[in-house]
């Protein structure tokens, strides 16, 4: 048999994972009320658009080696478009950075189905519904954690997690605690550029290295707390840990 030549181009995918029950989840009454109110009132610029107004699934490459874990959908971004980080100021920073890092095939994304494809990367969030003030409660994050576990369980090639912000960082630590790891969060504090080799600290529970980055929110990028160079550097480090060339 003639051997199959190696691929000369990277494999790309824009798969979306909508687990059974996610689209109709109403576990958190406060979040349900808020996501639907935002989708009804809308923003004037999007008055003619139909908002998603429901829990937002993860998406990306099913063979992902790197998981990018955000906080929650934006009111007029993901809650409108139905895809993580899509259609708002955070996405306008994130997707160009992913493109520069070779993790996305283009530098922008406006909506689901626009052809964006990711390489070696899966994008999801700690909370799947937009929270008032962008602040999900502890109970709401706990209720949402099974959906994060579901994403992780369907990504067998994962090698590292990149958290955008302290809430996402802690959400991954809490997931490991659910699996039985004796995690003491004070030993694994969030900081931009921090690297926690959880795979070495908690063997036997599928723990992955956890890298921290400031969130790509407008509040961080507009004030210079998170610069383009800082984001590019942390993405390069995350790629190295995940074994992505």
Backbone as CSV, one residue per row, in Angstrom:
resi,resn,N_x,N_y,N_z,CA_x,CA_y,CA_z,C_x,C_y,C_z
1,UNK,0.855,-1.193,0.000,0.000,0.000,0.000,0.889,1.240,0.000
2,UNK,0.556,2.182,-0.855,1.320,3.425,-0.919,1.054,4.270,0.317
3,UNK,2.094,4.685,1.019,1.866,5.494,2.222,1.206,6.822,1.887
4,UNK,0.366,7.259,2.811,-0.311,8.537,2.630,0.671,9.652,2.970
5,UNK,0.855,10.617,2.067,1.805,11.693,2.365,1.301,12.566,3.503
6,UNK,2.214,13.183,4.237,1.778,14.057,5.329,1.013,15.251,4.790
7,UNK,0.114,15.765,5.615,-0.661,16.940,5.221,0.277,18.138,5.087
8,UNK,0.117,18.876,3.998,0.927,20.073,3.817,0.261,21.305,4.405
9,UNK,-1.038,21.202,4.686,-1.789,22.310,5.258,-2.392,21.865,6.588
10,UNK,-2.554,22.783,7.547,-3.144,22.414,8.836,-4.610,22.058,8.703
11,UNK,-5.070,21.202,9.583,-6.494,20.874,9.620,-7.234,21.992,10.347
12,UNK,-8.315,22.459,9.755,-9.097,23.539,10.350,-10.508,23.048,10.582
13,UNK,-11.161,23.620,11.573,-12.546,23.239,11.847,-13.282,24.383,12.505
14,UNK,-14.586,24.459,12.232,-15.432,25.441,12.909,-16.602,24.724,13.571
15,UNK,-16.342,23.512,14.051,-17.398,22.714,14.661,-17.948,23.400,15.903
16,UNK,-19.231,23.228,16.114,-19.901,23.750,17.300,-20.444,22.568,18.085
17,UNK,-20.295,22.632,19.399,-20.820,21.541,20.220,-21.980,22.067,21.037
18,UNK,-23.190,21.614,20.712,-24.397,22.000,21.432,-24.924,20.759,22.139
19,UNK,-24.464,20.506,23.377,-24.880,19.293,24.076,-26.373,19.284,24.338
20,UNK,-26.925,18.094,24.418,-28.356,17.959,24.659,-28.749,18.677,25.947
21,UNK,-29.734,19.524,25.848,-30.235,20.233,27.013,-29.675,21.628,27.202
22,UNK,-28.567,21.958,26.530,-27.976,23.278,26.741,-28.878,24.390,26.197
23,UNK,-29.376,24.218,25.001,-30.152,25.276,24.357,-31.400,25.647,25.152
24,UNK,-31.926,24.701,25.912,-33.165,24.944,26.662,-32.918,25.068,28.163
25,UNK,-31.645,25.179,28.558,-31.317,25.243,29.994,-31.901,26.507,30.626
26,UNK,-32.597,26.310,31.753,-33.173,27.434,32.507,-32.843,27.268,33.995
27,UNK,-31.639,26.766,34.259,-31.247,26.447,35.632,-31.063,27.675,36.505
28,UNK,-30.763,28.812,35.898,-30.459,30.020,36.668,-31.478,31.101,36.312
29,UNK,-32.529,31.272,37.113,-33.609,32.202,36.773,-33.139,33.625,36.494
30,UNK,-32.169,34.117,37.251,-31.685,35.482,37.042,-31.054,35.629,35.663
31,UNK,-30.268,34.650,35.258,-29.608,34.715,33.962,-30.602,34.531,32.817
32,UNK,-31.554,33.637,33.011,-32.580,33.438,31.984,-33.336,34.738,31.741
33,UNK,-33.756,35.394,32.822,-34.503,36.643,32.697,-33.665,37.712,31.997
34,UNK,-32.389,37.783,32.349,-31.533,38.820,31.775,-31.248,38.563,30.300
35,UNK,-30.869,37.330,29.949,-30.529,37.044,28.556,-31.725,37.312,27.644
36,UNK,-32.927,36.986,28.117,-34.119,37.161,27.292,-34.547,38.625,27.238
37,UNK,-34.334,39.354,28.330,-34.655,40.781,28.317,-33.747,41.530,27.343
38,UNK,-32.463,41.211,27.363,-31.519,41.847,26.437,-31.898,41.524,24.995
39,UNK,-32.277,40.275,24.750,-32.637,39.860,23.394,-33.927,40.507,22.915
40,UNK,-34.753,40.936,23.844,-36.006,41.604,23.481,-35.799,43.101,23.279
41,UNK,-35.072,43.735,24.208,-34.847,45.179,24.110,-33.888,45.512,22.962
42,UNK,-32.850,44.728,22.818,-31.833,44.873,21.785,-31.095,46.208,21.912
43,UNK,-30.054,46.348,21.163,-29.340,47.615,21.019,-29.779,48.215,19.682
44,UNK,-29.869,49.544,19.629,-30.404,50.192,18.427,-29.681,49.762,17.157
45,UNK,-28.368,49.558,17.248,-27.587,49.174,16.065,-27.972,47.800,15.531
46,UNK,-28.586,46.979,16.392,-28.941,45.622,15.989,-30.449,45.398,16.046
47,UNK,-31.202,46.463,15.927,-32.653,46.382,16.101,-33.317,45.432,15.117
48,UNK,-32.731,45.277,13.940,-33.339,44.425,12.919,-32.837,42.984,12.976
49,UNK,-31.944,42.678,13.924,-31.385,41.329,14.033,-32.153,40.499,15.061
50,UNK,-32.209,39.206,14.801,-32.766,38.265,15.777,-31.645,37.855,16.722
51,UNK,-31.815,38.124,18.009,-30.811,37.760,19.003,-30.902,36.260,19.331
52,UNK,-29.757,35.688,19.659,-29.695,34.298,20.112,-30.465,34.144,21.424
53,UNK,-30.121,34.928,22.433,-30.860,34.982,23.688,-30.984,33.666,24.426
54,UNK,-29.953,32.838,24.367,-29.966,31.501,24.975,-28.543,31.153,25.395
55,UNK,-28.337,30.025,26.097,-26.971,29.628,26.438,-26.113,29.490,25.179
56,UNK,-24.871,29.922,25.262,-23.980,29.930,24.100,-23.038,28.725,24.168
57,UNK,-23.006,27.896,23.135,-22.137,26.708,23.158,-20.685,27.049,22.869
58,UNK,-19.810,26.087,23.149,-18.420,26.207,22.747,-18.284,25.870,21.272
59,UNK,-17.145,26.271,20.690,-16.918,25.944,19.281,-15.421,25.916,19.001
60,UNK,-15.068,25.315,17.859,-13.671,25.284,17.460,-13.294,23.983,16.797
61,UNK,-12.067,23.576,17.016,-11.492,22.386,16.410,-11.701,21.190,17.339
62,UNK,-12.416,20.147,16.903,-12.629,18.978,17.764,-11.323,18.276,18.157
63,UNK,-10.258,18.532,17.392,-8.950,17.963,17.729,-8.095,18.991,18.479
64,UNK,-8.742,19.947,19.138,-8.028,21.033,19.817,-7.058,20.516,20.867
65,UNK,-5.901,21.158,20.931,-4.925,20.895,21.992,-4.929,21.997,23.041
66,UNK,-5.557,23.125,22.691,-5.617,24.270,23.600,-7.074,24.682,23.792
67,UNK,-7.465,24.859,25.054,-8.795,25.347,25.397,-8.675,26.796,25.840
68,UNK,-9.425,27.686,25.202,-9.490,29.076,25.628,-10.787,29.252,26.397
69,UNK,-10.657,29.593,27.678,-11.794,29.645,28.582,-12.071,31.085,28.985
70,UNK,-13.221,31.596,28.544,-13.610,32.958,28.871,-14.555,33.014,30.050
71,UNK,-15.101,34.194,30.285,-15.985,34.419,31.428,-17.431,34.073,31.097
72,UNK,-18.048,34.827,30.193,-19.471,34.678,29.889,-19.770,35.418,28.597
73,UNK,-20.909,35.147,27.973,-21.277,35.869,26.754,-21.453,37.365,27.011
74,UNK,-21.157,38.161,25.989,-21.441,39.585,26.051,-22.900,39.835,25.704
75,UNK,-23.474,40.862,26.295,-24.902,41.127,26.120,-25.288,41.288,24.659
76,UNK,-24.501,42.074,23.911,-24.833,42.333,22.515,-23.790,41.727,21.578
77,UNK,-22.952,40.850,22.132,-22.004,40.072,21.347,-22.522,38.654,21.227
78,UNK,-22.003,37.754,22.073,-22.397,36.342,22.000,-23.881,36.121,22.249
79,UNK,-24.477,36.903,23.136,-25.905,36.742,23.392,-26.739,37.109,22.161
80,UNK,-26.133,37.879,21.269,-26.793,38.231,20.007,-26.453,37.236,18.904
81,UNK,-25.163,36.906,18.772,-24.722,36.096,17.636,-24.806,34.596,17.886
82,UNK,-24.754,34.185,19.156,-24.798,32.763,19.466,-23.462,32.067,19.381
83,UNK,-22.373,32.831,19.260,-21.043,32.227,19.223,-20.106,33.003,20.125
84,UNK,-19.286,32.272,20.866,-18.406,32.869,21.859,-17.526,33.972,21.260
85,UNK,-17.444,35.113,21.953,-16.574,36.231,21.604,-16.868,36.844,20.239
86,UNK,-18.014,36.574,19.700,-18.305,37.013,18.335,-19.254,38.210,18.327
87,UNK,-18.822,39.274,17.657,-19.707,40.399,17.447,-19.599,41.531,18.450
88,UNK,-18.510,41.577,19.225,-18.366,42.688,20.171,-16.902,43.105,20.283
89,UNK,-16.631,44.050,21.195,-15.292,44.621,21.316,-14.253,43.588,21.757
90,UNK,-14.662,42.635,22.582,-13.716,41.598,23.015,-13.259,40.757,21.831
91,UNK,-14.206,40.372,20.990,-13.861,39.592,19.809,-13.000,40.371,18.832
92,UNK,-13.218,41.683,18.779,-12.426,42.524,17.878,-10.959,42.553,18.275
93,UNK,-10.661,42.233,19.526,-9.281,42.109,19.984,-8.802,40.660,19.880
94,UNK,-9.673,39.730,20.291,-9.257,38.331,20.380,-8.978,37.708,19.019
95,UNK,-9.889,37.848,18.068,-9.726,37.119,16.810,-8.512,37.571,15.997
96,UNK,-8.184,38.864,15.942,-6.924,39.222,15.282,-5.708,38.597,15.963
97,UNK,-5.739,38.502,17.304,-4.625,37.874,18.014,-4.538,36.386,17.695
98,UNK,-5.682,35.722,17.639,-5.684,34.299,17.286,-5.174,34.094,15.866
99,UNK,-5.523,35.004,14.967,-5.039,34.910,13.591,-3.521,35.091,13.540
100,UNK,-3.012,36.074,14.272,-1.557,36.272,14.311,-0.843,35.047,14.859
101,UNK,-1.500,34.359,15.793,-0.894,33.174,16.416,-1.070,31.918,15.574
102,UNK,-1.759,32.015,14.458,-1.986,30.845,13.614,-3.073,29.929,14.122
103,UNK,-3.929,30.433,15.013,-4.998,29.624,15.597,-6.358,29.885,14.952
104,UNK,-6.449,30.904,14.129,-7.679,31.221,13.407,-7.323,31.564,11.969
105,UNK,-8.205,31.230,11.046,-7.890,31.430,9.631,-8.188,32.836,9.141
106,UNK,-8.716,33.681,10.010,-8.977,35.068,9.651,-8.922,35.931,10.898
107,UNK,-8.883,37.248,10.681,-8.662,38.165,11.800,-9.934,38.760,12.367
108,UNK,-11.090,38.260,11.949,-12.332,38.811,12.459,-13.478,37.833,12.334
109,UNK,-14.510,38.067,13.124,-15.703,37.235,13.085,-16.885,38.092,13.505
110,UNK,-17.976,38.025,12.721,-19.142,38.857,12.997,-20.357,38.057,13.435
111,UNK,-20.418,36.777,13.062,-21.626,36.003,13.342,-21.351,34.519,13.143
112,UNK,-22.227,33.699,13.652,-22.158,32.255,13.404,-22.316,32.014,11.910
113,UNK,-21.586,31.022,11.416,-21.711,30.669,10.009,-20.992,31.596,9.055
114,UNK,-20.112,32.460,9.580,-19.410,33.380,8.685,-18.133,32.780,8.098
115,UNK,-17.888,31.518,8.379,-16.743,30.827,7.790,-15.493,30.805,8.641
116,UNK,-15.504,31.472,9.785,-14.338,31.435,10.662,-14.008,29.993,11.037
117,UNK,-12.712,29.668,10.974,-12.275,28.336,11.381,-11.071,28.456,12.304
118,UNK,-11.048,27.580,13.301,-9.970,27.563,14.279,-9.099,26.333,14.069
119,UNK,-7.823,26.459,14.425,-6.878,25.348,14.312,-6.304,25.030,15.682
120,UNK,-6.545,23.809,16.153,-5.959,23.369,17.416,-6.532,24.051,18.632
121,UNK,-7.655,24.753,18.476,-8.197,25.587,19.548,-9.693,25.360,19.703
122,UNK,-10.142,25.348,20.964,-11.568,25.314,21.290,-11.848,26.490,22.204
123,UNK,-12.935,27.209,21.948,-13.295,28.383,22.732,-14.601,28.131,23.472
124,UNK,-14.597,28.367,24.766,-15.809,28.181,25.562,-15.784,29.182,26.720
125,UNK,-16.726,29.049,27.651,-16.819,30.020,28.743,-17.278,29.355,30.026
126,UNK,-16.945,29.998,31.141,-17.324,29.474,32.454,-18.827,29.563,32.675
127,UNK,-19.442,30.634,32.169,-20.899,30.792,32.229,-21.418,30.908,30.808
128,UNK,-22.510,30.217,30.503,-23.001,30.173,29.128,-24.077,31.204,28.823
129,UNK,-24.581,31.892,29.853,-25.595,32.927,29.660,-25.039,34.270,30.104
130,UNK,-25.452,35.334,29.427,-24.969,36.665,29.775,-25.474,37.056,31.163
131,UNK,-24.592,37.455,32.070,-25.010,37.849,33.422,-25.154,39.366,33.543
132,UNK,-26.050,39.843,34.380,-26.126,41.280,34.640,-24.791,41.811,35.154
133,UNK,-24.368,42.931,34.591,-23.109,43.511,35.036,-21.897,42.664,34.725
134,UNK,-22.061,41.649,33.891,-20.969,40.735,33.532,-20.410,40.006,34.750
135,UNK,-21.284,39.761,35.746,-20.830,39.134,36.985,-21.755,37.970,37.359
136,UNK,-21.444,36.757,36.901,-22.221,35.602,37.355,-21.950,35.324,38.819
137,UNK,-22.955,34.821,39.524,-22.770,34.488,40.935,-22.054,33.152,41.071
138,UNK,-21.600,32.877,42.286,-20.948,31.590,42.545,-21.892,30.430,42.230
139,UNK,-23.155,30.547,42.649,-24.125,29.473,42.393,-24.367,29.292,40.902
140,UNK,-24.393,30.381,40.160,-24.615,30.279,38.713,-23.425,29.620,38.022
141,UNK,-22.228,29.941,38.457,-21.042,29.294,37.896,-21.026,27.806,38.224
142,UNK,-21.459,27.470,39.435,-21.529,26.052,39.823,-22.547,25.314,38.961
143,UNK,-23.694,25.935,38.741,-24.736,25.298,37.924,-24.279,25.110,36.487
144,UNK,-23.396,25.982,36.018,-22.940,25.916,34.629,-21.742,24.984,34.431
145,UNK,-21.096,24.591,35.517,-19.861,23.827,35.384,-20.032,22.492,34.656
146,UNK,-21.170,21.799,34.764,-21.305,20.563,33.982,-21.171,20.775,32.474
147,UNK,-21.549,21.956,31.980,-21.390,22.206,30.543,-19.919,22.366,30.180
148,UNK,-19.132,22.948,31.078,-17.690,23.025,30.848,-17.079,21.626,30.883
149,UNK,-17.513,20.821,31.837,-17.020,19.444,31.915,-17.371,18.673,30.652
150,UNK,-18.551,18.935,30.112,-18.977,18.262,28.887,-18.060,18.634,27.726
151,UNK,-17.737,19.926,27.602,-16.803,20.344,26.551,-15.470,19.624,26.686
152,UNK,-14.911,19.651,27.888,-13.606,19.032,28.107,-13.638,17.541,27.810
153,UNK,-14.741,16.893,28.149,-14.859,15.468,27.933,-14.910,15.073,26.473
154,UNK,-15.195,16.021,25.606,-15.283,15.742,24.167,-14.046,16.188,23.404
155,UNK,-13.015,16.592,24.131,-11.792,17.092,23.493,-10.596,16.272,23.985
156,UNK,-10.430,15.069,23.456,-9.411,14.155,23.993,-7.974,14.588,23.746
157,UNK,-7.764,15.519,22.816,-6.395,15.930,22.500,-5.918,17.135,23.294
158,UNK,-6.747,17.651,24.190,-6.369,18.856,24.935,-5.075,18.655,25.715
159,UNK,-4.244,19.688,25.703,-2.980,19.649,26.441,-2.787,20.851,27.360
160,UNK,-3.611,21.901,27.221,-3.451,23.083,28.063,-4.732,23.904,28.053
161,UNK,-4.901,24.719,29.100,-6.050,25.622,29.237,-5.526,27.042,29.399
162,UNK,-6.067,27.951,28.613,-5.760,29.370,28.737,-6.998,30.080,29.261
163,UNK,-6.903,30.632,30.460,-8.042,31.325,31.061,-7.926,32.819,30.817
164,UNK,-9.037,33.422,30.401,-9.094,34.872,30.249,-9.783,35.442,31.480
165,UNK,-8.995,35.856,32.432,-9.521,36.436,33.652,-9.583,35.475,34.817
166,UNK,-9.735,36.048,36.022,-9.701,35.268,37.256,-10.911,34.353,37.403
167,UNK,-12.076,34.773,36.925,-13.269,33.925,37.070,-13.108,32.637,36.274
168,UNK,-12.629,32.748,35.042,-12.396,31.559,34.229,-11.315,30.685,34.849
169,UNK,-10.260,31.319,35.333,-9.165,30.605,36.009,-9.712,29.761,37.170
170,UNK,-10.505,30.382,38.028,-11.059,29.672,39.184,-12.078,28.617,38.769
171,UNK,-12.781,28.852,37.662,-13.760,27.863,37.189,-13.069,26.549,36.835
172,UNK,-11.873,26.642,36.241,-11.159,25.413,35.916,-10.666,24.722,37.179
173,UNK,-10.196,25.489,38.150,-9.768,24.880,39.413,-10.933,24.185,40.111
174,UNK,-12.106,24.815,40.091,-13.290,24.210,40.706,-13.676,22.917,39.991
175,UNK,-13.495,22.881,38.688,-13.776,21.654,37.938,-12.872,20.515,38.399
176,UNK,-11.608,20.823,38.630,-10.690,19.792,39.123,-11.077,19.331,40.517
177,UNK,-11.570,20.248,41.350,-12.057,19.859,42.676,-13.241,18.916,42.553
178,UNK,-14.110,19.171,41.585,-15.240,18.269,41.340,-14.762,16.866,40.986
179,UNK,-13.618,16.789,40.346,-13.066,15.488,39.956,-12.324,14.799,41.097
180,UNK,-12.207,15.478,42.223,-11.565,14.879,43.383,-10.173,15.370,43.668
181,UNK,-9.691,16.355,42.908,-8.353,16.884,43.160,-8.368,17.761,44.414
182,UNK,-7.396,17.630,45.300,-7.348,18.444,46.530,-6.797,19.847,46.253
183,UNK,-7.491,20.593,45.405,-7.005,21.896,44.956,-7.144,22.928,46.071
184,UNK,-6.072,23.630,46.343,-6.097,24.790,47.236,-5.871,26.002,46.341
185,UNK,-6.924,26.771,46.095,-6.839,27.840,45.103,-5.791,28.887,45.468
186,UNK,-5.527,29.068,46.742,-4.528,30.057,47.156,-3.134,29.714,46.631
187,UNK,-2.918,28.455,46.300,-1.627,28.038,45.758,-1.554,28.231,44.246
188,UNK,-2.659,28.556,43.648,-2.725,28.684,42.182,-3.448,29.974,41.825
189,UNK,-2.933,31.080,42.275,-3.598,32.356,42.077,-3.488,32.822,40.626
190,UNK,-4.531,33.506,40.198,-4.533,34.052,38.849,-3.606,35.264,38.760
191,UNK,-2.883,35.321,37.654,-2.108,36.511,37.299,-1.871,36.450,35.802
192,UNK,-1.738,37.598,35.189,-1.453,37.589,33.759,-0.085,36.955,33.525
193,UNK,-0.054,35.974,32.635,1.185,35.268,32.325,1.521,34.150,33.282
194,UNK,0.681,33.921,34.283,0.954,32.839,35.236,0.808,31.480,34.563
195,UNK,1.609,30.543,34.989,1.533,29.163,34.500,1.503,28.242,35.708
196,UNK,0.462,27.431,35.801,0.316,26.472,36.896,0.336,25.070,36.294
197,UNK,1.364,24.300,36.643,1.499,22.940,36.106,0.628,21.989,36.917
198,UNK,-0.659,22.142,36.738,-1.625,21.316,37.462,-1.510,19.852,37.070
199,UNK,-1.019,19.604,35.876,-0.821,18.225,35.428,0.202,17.506,36.294
200,UNK,1.113,18.262,36.886,2.123,17.670,37.763,1.653,17.623,39.210
201,UNK,0.796,18.588,39.579,0.337,18.671,40.964,-0.801,17.714,41.271
202,UNK,-1.636,17.427,40.269,-2.844,16.627,40.502,-2.964,15.548,39.429
203,UNK,-2.147,14.551,39.571,-2.171,13.448,38.613,-3.399,12.575,38.846
204,UNK,-3.863,11.982,37.777,-4.963,11.036,37.891,-6.349,11.626,37.722
205,UNK,-6.451,12.951,37.541,-7.765,13.570,37.351,-7.852,14.295,36.006
206,UNK,-6.863,14.065,35.152,-6.868,14.704,33.842,-6.574,16.186,33.881
207,UNK,-5.850,16.640,34.912,-5.532,18.057,35.030,-4.576,18.487,33.920
208,UNK,-4.764,19.718,33.445,-3.947,20.282,32.381,-3.226,21.526,32.886
209,UNK,-2.097,21.879,32.277,-1.462,23.146,32.621,-2.441,24.303,32.415
210,UNK,-2.423,25.263,33.326,-3.346,26.393,33.277,-2.552,27.686,33.146
211,UNK,-2.804,28.408,32.054,-2.113,29.669,31.774,-3.122,30.802,31.954
212,UNK,-2.689,31.897,32.554,-3.591,33.018,32.799,-3.319,34.203,31.887
213,UNK,-4.389,34.872,31.491,-4.274,36.128,30.744,-5.364,37.073,31.222
214,UNK,-5.060,38.362,31.258,-6.133,39.311,31.466,-7.181,39.122,30.377
215,UNK,-8.418,39.382,30.729,-9.507,39.235,29.762,-9.354,40.289,28.661
216,UNK,-9.864,39.944,27.477,-9.771,40.855,26.332,-10.926,41.853,26.323
217,UNK,-11.451,42.180,27.481,-12.550,43.134,27.596,-12.078,44.529,27.198
218,UNK,-13.031,45.355,26.796,-12.737,46.736,26.436,-12.098,47.478,27.602
219,UNK,-12.548,47.172,28.817,-11.995,47.841,30.003,-10.501,47.587,30.145
220,UNK,-10.047,46.400,29.776,-8.620,46.076,29.883,-7.816,46.577,28.684
221,UNK,-8.361,46.403,27.489,-7.598,46.771,26.295,-7.592,48.278,26.071
222,UNK,-8.659,48.965,26.443,-8.725,50.404,26.231,-7.848,51.176,27.215
223,UNK,-7.614,50.589,28.378,-6.788,51.254,29.388,-5.316,50.881,29.308
224,UNK,-4.990,49.912,28.457,-3.609,49.467,28.345,-3.212,48.431,29.365
225,UNK,-4.164,47.990,30.166,-3.835,46.920,31.115,-3.438,45.653,30.356
226,UNK,-4.092,45.416,29.229,-3.728,44.315,28.340,-3.378,44.908,26.985
227,UNK,-2.123,44.772,26.590,-1.676,45.292,25.301,-1.612,44.165,24.271
228,UNK,-1.486,44.566,23.013,-1.352,43.580,21.934,-0.147,42.681,22.172
229,UNK,0.960,43.278,22.563,2.176,42.488,22.800,1.988,41.499,23.944
230,UNK,1.310,41.921,25.001,1.062,41.029,26.140,0.198,39.845,25.725
231,UNK,-0.829,40.102,24.927,-1.717,39.024,24.491,-0.991,38.073,23.556
232,UNK,-0.208,38.620,22.627,0.543,37.762,21.712,1.522,36.867,22.465
233,UNK,2.162,37.425,23.465,3.144,36.653,24.236,2.488,35.501,24.987
234,UNK,1.340,35.756,25.616,0.697,34.699,26.381,0.123,33.625,25.451
235,UNK,-0.333,34.020,24.271,-0.812,33.027,23.308,0.343,32.149,22.817
236,UNK,1.499,32.743,22.584,2.658,31.948,22.173,3.046,30.943,23.258
237,UNK,3.008,31.374,24.516,3.346,30.481,25.628,2.329,29.356,25.722
238,UNK,1.037,29.693,25.566,-0.006,28.671,25.618,0.166,27.659,24.491
239,UNK,0.506,28.136,23.298,0.742,27.227,22.180,1.887,26.266,22.477
240,UNK,2.954,26.783,23.063,4.093,25.931,23.405,3.673,24.824,24.379
241,UNK,2.938,25.198,25.425,2.508,24.197,26.407,1.569,23.166,25.784
242,UNK,0.773,23.610,24.801,-0.176,22.696,24.165,0.462,21.885,23.034
243,UNK,1.717,22.183,22.705,2.383,21.459,21.628,1.885,21.842,20.254
244,UNK,1.504,23.113,20.093,1.034,23.610,18.804,2.177,24.372,18.128
245,UNK,2.583,23.927,16.964,3.677,24.590,16.250,3.215,25.909,15.682
